[in-house]
């Protein structure tokens, strides 16, 4: 049968391990949410790239329609110019023609620029598609690994709880009530190791006599923090 010192040491180890397992289990959903947000950002980037090409093509069509309308207006203005004999009216018509020519040039430049941007964005589509596919595959892999890890953590948790119950059942009946009370208040830190005559729970130094008793396996509680003490390995 294990000594009281060994039992305390094992109980604390198991309780710390169970606490850490639960922390990992609780952290899982938060990590998954972060990865889901990353996937959503990748999805939006993928969609935005294609949407930008669609908008550019729409702009090109609108500008080409405006260009045709401007060219038709130029033809009409030039026809009207031939029938004007009044200098003032002639000058006004020439001004309209100049404005239409400027608009024509502006639209032609805009169309060429749009076509260039569309071509550039179109050539990068394979990279965009691969990036999106990689993001999906990585998320699927992470989700699968996370599910496997969760199963492993829960299995470890069940086994550790079973081992803890076994270890705690080995505590003397005279010790168990106080132990349960301290565990309720401090969790895994209901016990503290003693190293070089110092309680690791509160850093209080023990007398030589008390240190000798702890090393000998006697039941002793720290006079400062009240935790069960056991010698560090």
C-alpha positions in Angstrom: 0.0 0.0 0.0 1.4 3.4 -0.9 2.5 5.8 1.9 0.6 8.9 2.8 3.3 11.0 1.1 3.0 9.0 -2.1 -0.8 9.3 -2.0 -0.7 13.1 -1.6 1.8 13.4 -4.3 -0.2 11.2 -6.7 -3.5 13.0 -5.8 -1.9 16.4 -6.6 -0.4 15.2 -9.8 -3.7 13.8 -11.0 -5.7 16.8 -9.9 -3.3 19.1 -11.8 -3.4 16.9 -14.8 -7.2 16.8 -14.8 -7.4 20.6 -14.4 -5.0 21.0 -17.3 -7.0 18.6 -19.4 -10.2 20.5 -18.8 -8.5 23.7 -19.7 -7.5 22.2 -23.0 -11.0 20.9 -23.6 -12.5 24.3 -22.8 -9.9 26.0 -25.1 -10.9 23.9 -28.1 -14.1 25.8 -29.1 -12.2 29.1 -28.9 -9.4 27.8 -31.1 -12.0 26.4 -33.5 -13.8 29.7 -33.7 -10.6 31.4 -34.5 -9.9 29.0 -37.4 -13.5 29.4 -38.6 -13.0 33.2 -38.7 -9.8 32.7 -40.7 -11.6 30.5 -43.1 -14.4 33.1 -43.5 -11.8 35.8 -44.2 -10.3 33.5 -46.9 -13.8 32.9 -48.4 -14.5 36.6 -48.5 -11.2 37.3 -50.2 -11.9 34.7 -52.8 -15.4 36.0 -53.4 -14.2 39.6 -53.5 -11.7 38.8 -56.2 -14.4 37.4 -58.5 -16.8 40.1 -57.6 -14.2 42.8 -58.5 -13.8 41.2 -61.9 -17.6 41.2 -62.4 -17.8 44.9 -61.4 -15.0 45.8 -63.7 -16.6 44.1 -66.7 -19.9 45.9 -65.9 -18.0 49.2 -65.8 -16.3 48.4 -69.1 -19.7 47.8 -70.7 -21.2 51.0 -69.2 -18.2 53.0 -70.4 -18.4 51.4 -73.9 -22.0 52.3 -74.1 -21.2 55.9 -73.0 -18.5 56.0 -75.6 -20.9 55.0 -78.4 -23.3 57.6 -77.2 -20.6 60.3 -77.1 -19.4 59.3 -80.6 -22.9 59.5 -81.9 -23.3 62.9 -80.3 -20.0 64.0 -81.9 -21.2 63.0 -85.4 -24.4 65.0 -84.8 -22.5 68.0 -83.5 -20.2 68.0 -86.5 -23.2 67.8 -88.9 -24.8 70.7 -87.1 -21.6 72.7 -87.3 -21.7 72.8 -91.1 -25.0 74.5 -91.2 -24.0 77.4 -88.8 -23.1 80.8 -90.2 -23.3 82.9 -87.1 -19.8 83.2 -85.5 -21.1 83.1 -82.0 -23.2 80.1 -82.6 -20.3 78.5 -84.5 -18.0 79.0 -81.5 -20.5 77.6 -79.1 -20.9 74.5 -81.2 -17.2 74.1 -81.4 -17.0 74.3 -77.6 -19.6 71.5 -77.4 -17.5 69.4 -79.8 -14.4 70.0 -77.8 -16.2 68.9 -74.6 -17.4 65.8 -76.4 -13.9 65.0 -77.7 -12.6 65.3 -74.2 -15.3 63.0 -72.9 -14.5 60.6 -75.7 -10.8 60.6 -74.8 -11.6 60.1 -71.1 -13.8 57.2 -71.8 -11.3 55.5 -74.1 -8.6 55.8 -71.5 -10.9 54.5 -68.8 -11.9 51.5 -71.0 -8.3 50.6 -71.7 -7.4 50.9 -68.0 -10.3 48.7 -67.0 -9.4 46.1 -69.6 -5.8 46.0 -68.3 -7.0 45.6 -64.7 -9.4 42.8 -65.8 -6.6 41.0 -67.6 -4.3 41.3 -64.5 -7.0 40.0 -62.1 -8.0 37.2 -64.5 -4.4 35.9 -64.7 -4.3 35.7 -60.9 -7.5 33.6 -60.7 -5.6 30.3 -60.5 -3.6 31.6 -57.5 -6.8 32.9 -55.8 -8.5 29.5 -56.4 -5.5 27.6 -55.0 -5.4 29.8 -51.9 -9.1 29.3 -51.3 -8.7 25.5 -51.8 -5.7 25.4 -49.5 -7.6 27.3 -46.8 -10.5 24.8 -47.0 -8.3 21.8 -46.9 -6.3 23.1 -43.9 -9.5 23.9 -42.0 -10.9 20.4 -42.7 -7.6 18.9 -41.6 -7.6 21.0 -38.4 -11.2 20.1 -37.6 -10.5 16.4 -38.0 -7.4 16.6 -35.8 -9.3 18.7 -33.2 -12.0 16.1 -33.0 -9.4 13.3 -32.6 -7.6 15.3 -30.0 -10.8 16.0 -28.1 -11.6 12.3 -27.9 -8.1 11.7 -26.6 -8.3 14.4 -24.0 -11.7 13.1 -22.8 -10.5 9.6 -22.6 -7.5 10.7 -20.6 -9.8 12.7 -18.4 -12.0 9.7 -17.7 -9.0 7.5 -16.9 -7.4 10.2 -14.7 -10.6 10.7 -12.8 -10.8 7.0 -12.2 -7.2 6.9 -11.0 -7.8 9.9 -8.7 -10.8 8.2 -7.1 -8.7 5.1 -6.5 -5.8 7.3 -5.0 -8.2 9.3 -2.8 -9.8 6.1 -1.5 -6.4 5.2 -0.1 -6.4 8.2 2.2 -7.0 7.4 5.9 -10.6 8.1 7.1 -9.2 10.5 9.6 -7.6 12.6 6.8 -10.3 12.5 4.2 -12.7 15.1 5.6 -9.9 17.7 5.9 -8.6 16.7 2.5 -12.0 17.1 0.9 -12.4 20.6 2.5 -9.0 21.8 1.3 -9.6 20.4 -2.2 -12.9 22.2 -2.4 -11.1 25.5 -1.4 -7.9 25.1 -3.3 -8.3 22.4 -5.9 -5.1 20.7 -6.9 -3.2 23.1 -4.7 -4.7 21.6 -1.5 -1.3 20.0 -1.0 2.1 21.5 -1.3 5.6 20.0 -1.7 8.4 20.9 0.7 11.8 21.6 -0.8 14.8 22.4 1.3 12.6 22.9 4.3 10.4 25.5 2.4 6.7 25.0 1.7 6.2 25.5 -2.0 2.7 26.7 -1.4 3.5 29.8 0.6 7.3 29.9 0.8 7.2 29.5 4.6 10.3 27.8 6.1 9.7 24.8 8.4 11.7 24.0 11.6 14.2 21.3 11.4 12.0 19.1 13.5 8.9 19.6 11.3 11.0 19.1 8.2 12.2 15.8 9.6 8.6 14.7 10.3 7.5 15.6 6.8 10.4 13.6 5.3 9.5 10.7 7.5 6.0 10.6 6.0 4.2 12.0 9.0 0.9 13.9 8.4 1.6 17.6 8.7 -0.1 20.8 7.5 1.7 24.0 6.8 1.3 26.3 9.8 1.0 29.3 7.4 -1.2 28.2 4.4 -2.8 25.1 6.1 -2.1 22.8 3.1 -1.0 19.2 3.5 2.7 18.9 3.1 4.8 16.2 1.5 8.5 16.1 0.6 9.4 17.1 -3.0 11.0 14.3 -5.0 
